[in-house]
Amino acid sequence: MTANCPLRDWLEERRAASRLSVRVIPWRECTAWRFERGRLAHATGGFFSVVGIRAACSVSGLDGLAVPIIDQPEVGILGFVVRARGTAHEWLIQAKAEPGNIGAVQLAPTVQATLSNFTRLHGGGATAYLDCFTAPDGGFDVVADSLQSEHGSRFLAKYNRNMTVLAAGHGPDPCSADWRWAAAADLRVMLASDFAVNTDARSVLFGSDWRLLADGAPFSRWRGASGWGAGLLASFEVEPDQSDEDAVSWLAARRAAVRFEVDVVPLDSMPEWHVTPDSIARRRDGRVLLRAYEVRANSREVERWDQPLVLSHREEAVVLVCQRRGGALRFLLRASAEAGFRERVQLGPTWQSDDLTAGNGAAHQILAALQRGHERDSRLQSDEGGRFFRSVSRYRIVELPETEAIDLEASGYLWMDLGQIYRLGGVQGMFTNEARSVLSMLLSWL
């Protein structure tokens, strides 16, 4: 990361100005949440609820799965406004405080709001810039607009509308000190930083038009060079091994091959879990999955609220493997079956530490191969600071030697080049949230 990045300085300034406080409270102190009809729900009936699920699945690690999960069927909007400045572009960035974030404040899209938020179910202030996405007039051109999933192991069928709009002329002015226009080059720098760009921003950037972030043809600054950047350019421009339609068909076949049924059940019908005075915990070891928190903030639509947050108990690992195959870098994606996906299966990263199917031979082969690989990038990131409490993942990109024999298509893995990944990035349900996050690391090289 460069020494003088205005966007980094601004983020630190907004963190210093933030007055976000988070305090664990017992259920009895919650003013807005209650247990009723077998679920933990908001008093308004909006926002989200926590329910139980039971799964029957042909994937052994998922068959019989019975866990509490976040049920949030409403579709939120995650959107960036972009404007042209000559041949360069600027992005309207929000410094957003969320209770589960490391550092409290991270860089977020121009709009990051659930339906309950922007319909003001909380009784607070209006969502700034919402009309740029819900009713764009002649002053905005919709560049990208797709439904993308949340974490499929923690959300039940939760999808957000990921959008990018290009403003004509000057575009809207920052409405407060928590928004600013930022050069695309500075945003690329922040993508190479730990705990700087939040999970929603990473998702939107991945599915957007990369030319707006590159200020030109993606990765073209590496033309004529050598090394990692040149490898990314070649992967972006190479003729793919299979057509985009073939990749989509491959995933469709994986979906058809998996039997996956998920039933919503009352929380109190799952003997493996129980509600304590201040948590939802697993009976056999007391591991807490979810607690209630009181949150106070000076930069949100309301100054005080309470909500449940999902806890994490370890730093997770997300790994994307790549290798030079046929003269160009290819990236290894896996067919990931998760209970929260409407499609049941999406393309995930090569390996995850919380992958319930990681006990198979292919996963062991990959873990062994990683020891012989070269780490190209590694970042610590917060995962969904609005619903998870300090959930941290280590995202890594590891290049395997060309001599490493690894051929796993028959085991549910697919090699893709970077150009193909880009073209399919806006397809609904194609890539998991974790895949979009780890792939967004490559955007710092644009």
C-alpha positions in Angstrom: 0.0 0.0 0.0 1.3 3.4 -0.9 2.4 5.7 1.9 0.1 8.6 1.1 -3.4 7.4 0.2 -6.1 10.1 0.9 -8.8 7.4 1.2 -6.8 5.6 4.0 -6.3 8.9 5.8 -10.0 9.7 5.5 -11.0 6.3 6.8 -8.8 6.8 9.9 -10.4 10.2 10.4 -13.9 8.8 10.3 -12.9 6.0 12.7 -11.6 8.6 15.1 -14.9 10.6 14.8 -17.1 7.5 15.3 -18.8 7.0 18.6 -19.9 3.4 18.1 -20.3 1.3 21.2 -21.5 -2.3 21.5 -22.6 -3.9 24.8 -23.8 -7.5 25.4 -27.2 -7.5 27.0 -29.6 -10.3 28.2 -32.7 -11.0 26.2 -34.9 -9.4 28.8 -33.2 -6.0 28.1 -34.1 -6.2 24.4 -36.7 -3.6 23.5 -37.2 -4.7 19.9 -36.7 -8.5 19.9 -38.8 -11.3 21.3 -39.1 -15.1 21.1 -42.4 -16.0 19.5 -43.8 -18.9 17.5 -40.5 -20.7 17.6 -38.4 -17.9 16.2 -36.5 -14.8 17.5 -38.2 -11.9 15.7 -38.2 -8.1 15.6 -41.3 -6.5 17.1 -42.1 -4.8 13.8 -42.1 -8.0 11.9 -39.3 -6.6 9.6 -35.5 -6.6 9.5 -34.8 -10.3 10.1 -35.5 -13.2 12.4 -33.6 -16.2 13.7 -35.2 -19.6 12.9 -34.1 -23.3 13.0 -33.5 -25.4 9.9 -33.2 -29.1 9.3 -31.6 -30.3 6.1 -31.7 -33.6 4.1 -28.9 -33.7 1.6 -27.0 -36.1 -0.6 -23.8 -34.4 0.5 -22.8 -36.4 3.6 -21.5 -33.4 5.6 -24.8 -31.6 5.2 -27.2 -34.4 5.7 -29.1 -34.0 9.0 -27.8 -30.5 9.5 -29.8 -28.8 12.2 -28.8 -25.2 13.1 -30.3 -21.8 13.9 -30.0 -19.5 10.9 -30.8 -15.8 9.9 -34.0 -15.6 8.0 -34.1 -12.3 6.1 -36.1 -12.7 2.9 -36.3 -9.0 2.0 -33.9 -7.8 -0.7 -31.5 -5.0 0.2 -29.7 -2.5 -2.0 -25.9 -2.4 -2.2 -24.9 0.3 -4.7 -22.1 2.5 -5.8 -22.5 5.8 -7.6 -19.5 6.5 -10.0 -18.6 9.6 -12.0 -16.1 10.2 -14.8 -13.3 12.6 -14.4 -11.6 12.8 -17.8 -10.3 9.3 -18.4 -10.4 8.5 -14.7 -13.3 7.7 -12.4 -14.4 8.5 -8.9 -16.5 6.4 -6.6 -18.9 7.8 -3.9 -17.7 6.0 -0.8 -19.5 5.7 2.5 -17.6 5.3 5.8 -20.0 3.0 7.6 -20.0 2.0 11.2 -21.3 -1.5 11.9 -21.3 -3.3 15.3 -19.5 -6.4 14.1 -16.7 -4.7 12.1 -13.0 -4.8 13.1 -12.2 -1.1 13.4 -15.9 -0.3 13.7 -15.9 1.9 10.5 -15.1 0.4 7.1 -15.5 1.6 3.5 -18.9 0.8 2.2 -21.0 1.3 -1.0 -22.8 4.6 -1.5 -26.0 2.9 -0.4 -26.0 -0.2 1.9 -29.5 -0.7 3.2 -32.1 -3.4 3.8 -35.7 -2.9 2.7 -36.6 -2.3 6.4 -33.9 0.4 6.5 -34.9 2.3 3.4 -38.6 2.1 4.2 -37.7 3.6 7.6 -39.2 0.8 9.7 -36.7 1.8 12.4 -38.3 5.2 12.7 -35.1 7.0 11.9 -33.6 9.1 9.1 -33.9 8.4 5.4 -31.4 6.5 3.4 -29.2 8.9 1.5 -28.9 8.5 -2.3 -31.5 5.9 -2.4 -33.2 7.4 -5.5 -30.0 7.0 -7.5 -30.8 3.3 -7.5 -34.6 2.9 -7.0 -35.6 5.6 -9.5 -32.5 6.6 -11.6 -33.5 9.3 -14.1 -31.6 10.6 -17.1 -28.7 11.6 -14.8 -27.7 8.0 -14.1 -26.8 5.0 -16.2 -27.2 1.6 -14.6 -23.9 -0.2 -15.3 -24.5 -3.3 -13.2 -27.6 -4.7 -11.4 -27.8 -8.3 -10.2 -29.1 -10.3 -7.2 -26.3 -11.9 -5.2 -26.4 -14.1 -2.2 -25.2 -13.6 1.4 -23.2 -16.3 3.3 -25.1 -19.5 2.5 -24.2 -21.1 5.8 -25.6 -18.3 8.0 -28.4 -16.8 6.0 -31.5 -18.5 4.6 -32.1 -17.4 1.0 -30.8 -13.9 1.6 -30.0 -12.0 -1.6 -29.0 -8.3 -2.1 -29.3 -6.2 -5.2 -25.8 -5.3 -6.2 -25.7 -2.2 -8.3 -23.4 0.3 -9.9 -24.7 3.5 -11.5 -22.7 6.0 -13.6 -23.6 9.7 -12.9 -23.7 12.2 -15.8 -21.6 15.2 -15.0 -20.7 16.1 -11.5 -23.0 13.7 -9.7 -24.4 14.2 -6.2 -22.5 16.0 -3.5 -21.5 14.2 -0.3 -24.4 14.6 2.1 -22.2 14.5 5.2 -18.7 13.9 6.4 -19.3 10.1 6.2 -19.4 10.2 2.4 -16.7 11.3 -0.1 -15.7 11.0 -3.7 -12.6 8.8 -4.0 -10.4 8.2 -7.0 -10.5 4.7 -8.4 -6.8 4.4 -7.9 -7.2 5.1 -4.2 -10.0 2.5 -3.9 -7.7 -0.1 -5.5 -5.1 0.7 -2.8 -7.6 0.1 -0.1 -8.6 -3.3 -1.6 -5.1 -4.3 -0.8 -5.5 -3.4 2.9 -6.7 -5.4 5.9 -10.1 -4.5 7.4 -10.6 -1.5 5.1 -13.3 -2.4 2.5 -16.4 -4.1 3.9 -17.9 -7.3 2.6 -20.7 -5.6 0.8 -18.4 -3.2 -1.1 -16.2 -6.1 -2.1 -19.2 -7.9 -3.5 -20.4 -4.9 -5.5 -17.0 -4.1 -6.9 -16.5 -7.7 -8.0 -19.8 -7.7 -10.0 -19.3 -4.3 -11.5 -17.7 -3.1 -14.7 -14.0 -3.4 -13.8 -13.1 -0.8 -16.4 -14.5 1.9 -14.0 -12.2 0.7 -11.3 -9.2 0.3 -13.6 -9.7 3.6 -15.4 -9.4 1.7 -18.6 -8.9 -1.8 -19.9 -8.6 -4.2 -16.9 -5.0 -5.1 -16.0 -3.7 -3.3 -19.2 -1.1 -1.4 -17.1 0.8 -4.7 -16.9 1.1 -5.1 -20.7 4.8 -5.6 -21.6 5.7 -6.3 -18.0 6.4 -9.6 -16.4 5.4 -11.3 -13.1 2.1 -11.6 -11.3 0.4 -8.5 -12.9 1.3 -9.7 -16.4 -0.1 -13.1 -15.5 -3.4 -11.6 -14.5 -3.6 -9.7 -17.8 -2.9 -12.8 -19.8 -5.6 -14.7 -17.8 -8.1 -11.9 -18.4 -7.5 -12.0 -22.2 -6.8 -15.7 -22.9 -9.1 -17.8 -24.9 -11.1 -19.8 -22.3 -10.8 -23.6 -22.1 -14.6 -23.8 -22.2 -17.3 -21.4 -23.2 -19.2 -19.3 -20.6 -22.3 -21.4 -21.5 -20.3 -24.6 -20.7 -19.3 -23.2 -17.3 -22.9 -22.4 -16.5 -24.0 -25.8 -17.7 -21.4 -27.5 -15.6 -22.7 -25.7 -12.5 -26.3 -26.6 -13.5 -25.3 -30.2 -13.7 -23.8 -30.1 -10.2 -27.0 -28.6 -8.9 -29.1 -31.3 -10.5 -26.8 -34.0 -9.0 -27.4 -32.8 -5.4 -30.5 -33.7 -3.5 -31.0 -30.9 -1.0 -34.2 -30.2 1.1 -34.3 -27.6 3.8 -37.2 -27.2 6.2 -37.7 -24.3 8.6 -38.4 -25.5 12.1 -39.0 -23.8 15.5 -35.9 -23.0 17.5 -37.3 -25.0 20.5 -37.7 -28.1 18.3 -34.0 -28.6 18.0 -32.7 -30.5 21.0 -29.1 -29.8 20.0 -29.6 -26.0 20.7 -31.1 -24.1 23.6 -31.9 -20.6 24.6 -30.1 -19.3 27.7 -30.9 -16.0 29.4 -28.4 -14.2 27.1 -27.6 -16.4 24.2 -28.5 -19.3 21.8 -26.0 -22.0 22.5 -25.1 -25.6 21.5 -26.0 -28.0 24.3 -23.1 -30.5 24.0 -20.3 -27.9 24.6 -22.0 -24.6 25.5 -20.7 -22.9 22.4 -22.6 -19.7 21.9 -23.9 -19.0 18.4 -25.8 -15.8 19.0 -26.1 -13.0 21.6 -28.0 -9.8 21.9 -26.2 -6.4 21.9 -27.1 -2.8 22.5 -25.6 -0.6 19.9 -25.1 3.2 20.1 -23.8 5.2 17.1 -23.5 8.8 16.1 -23.5 8.3 12.4 -26.5 6.0 11.7 -30.2 6.6 10.9 -30.9 5.9 14.6 -28.6 6.6 17.5 -29.5 3.5 19.6 -30.8 0.0 18.9 -30.5 -3.6 20.0 -30.1 -6.6 17.9 -28.8 -10.2 17.9 -25.4 -10.9 16.3 -23.9 -14.2 15.2 -20.6 -15.0 17.0 -17.5 -16.6 15.5 -15.0 -18.6 17.6 -12.0 -18.7 15.3 -10.3 -17.0 12.4 -11.7 -18.7 9.2 -9.6 -19.5 6.2 -10.6 -18.9 2.6 -8.2 -20.0 -0.1 -8.3 -19.5 -3.9 -5.9 -21.7 -5.8 -4.5 -20.7 -9.2 -2.0 -22.4 -11.6 -0.6 -21.7 -15.0 -2.3 -24.1 -17.3 -2.2 -24.0 -21.1 0.1 -20.9 -20.9 -2.2 -18.8 -18.7 -3.3 -18.5 -15.1 -6.5 -20.5 -14.3 -8.4 -20.3 -11.0 -9.8 -23.3 -9.2 -13.4 -22.9 -8.1 -15.5 -25.6 -6.3 -19.2 -26.5 -6.4 -20.2 -25.4 -2.9 -23.5 -26.8 -1.5 -24.9 -24.6 1.2 -28.3 -24.6 3.0 -29.0 -20.9 2.5 -28.7 -20.8 -1.3 -31.9 -20.8 -3.4 -29.8 -22.6 -6.0 -28.4 -24.9 -3.4 -25.0 -24.9 -5.2 -22.8 -22.0 -6.2 -19.1 -21.6 -7.2 -17.1 -21.1 -4.1 -13.4 -20.6 -3.4 -11.1 -23.6 -3.7 -11.1 -24.3 0.1 -12.7 -23.0 3.3 -12.0 -23.9 6.8 -15.7 -24.1 7.6 -16.5 -26.2 4.5 -18.7 -29.1 5.8 -17.5 -31.3 3.0 -13.8 -30.6 3.6 -13.2 -34.2 4.8 -13.2 -35.6 1.3 -10.1 -36.7 -0.5 -10.1 -33.7 -2.9 -9.9 -31.3 0.0 -7.0 -33.2 1.5 -5.3 -33.2 -1.8 -5.7 -29.4 -2.1 -4.4 -28.8 1.4 -1.3 -30.8 0.7 -0.8 -28.9 -2.6 -1.0 -25.6 -0.8 2.1 -26.4 1.1 4.0 -26.4 -2.2 2.4 -23.2 -3.5 3.4 -19.6 -3.6 1.2 -17.2 -1.7 0.3 -14.3 -4.0 -1.9 -12.3 -1.6 -3.2 -12.6 1.9 -5.8 -10.3 3.6 -7.7 -10.3 6.9 -11.3 -9.1 6.4 -14.5 -8.7 8.5 -17.4 -10.7 7.2 -20.8 -8.9 7.4 -20.4 -6.5 10.3 -24.1 -5.8 10.4 -25.1 -9.4 11.4 -21.9 -11.1 12.6 -19.8 -10.0 15.6 -16.1 -9.7 14.8 -16.2 -12.5 12.2 -12.8 -12.6 10.7 -11.5 -14.5 7.7 -8.0 -14.8 6.3 -8.4 -14.6 2.5 -5.5 -16.1 0.5 -4.6 -16.5 -3.2 -2.0 -19.3 -3.7 -0.4 -20.1 -7.0 0.6 -23.8 -7.5 3.7 -24.8 -9.4 3.1 -25.8 -13.0 4.5 -29.2 -12.2 1.9 -29.8 -9.5 -0.5 -32.4 -10.8 -4.0 -31.4 -9.7 -7.0 -32.3 -11.8 -10.3 -32.3 -9.9 -13.1 -31.5 -12.3 -14.7 -34.9 -11.6 -14.7 -34.1 -7.9 -16.7 -30.9 -8.2 -14.0 -28.4 -9.1 -13.7 -26.2 -12.1 -10.8 -24.3 -13.6 -11.7 -20.8 -14.9 -9.7 -18.0 -16.4 -10.0 -14.4 -15.1 -11.9 -13.1 -18.2 -14.5 -15.8 -17.8 -14.9 -15.1 -14.1 -15.4 -11.4 -14.9 -18.0 -12.1 -17.6 -20.0 -14.4 -15.3 -19.6 -12.2 -12.1 -23.0 -10.5 -12.6 -24.9 -13.8 -13.0 -27.3 -14.4 -10.1 -26.2 -17.2 -7.8 -23.0 -18.0 -9.8 -20.4 -17.1 -7.1 -20.6 -17.4 -3.3 -20.0 -14.4 -1.0 -16.7 -15.8 0.0 -15.7 -16.4 -3.6 -16.6 -12.8 -4.5 -14.5 -11.5 -1.6 -11.4 -13.5 -2.4 -11.6 -12.7 -6.1 -12.0 -9.0 -5.2 -8.5 -9.0 -4.0 -7.3 -9.3 -7.6 -9.0 -5.9 -8.3 -6.2 -4.1 -6.5 -4.0 -5.1 -9.4 -6.3 -3.6 -12.1 
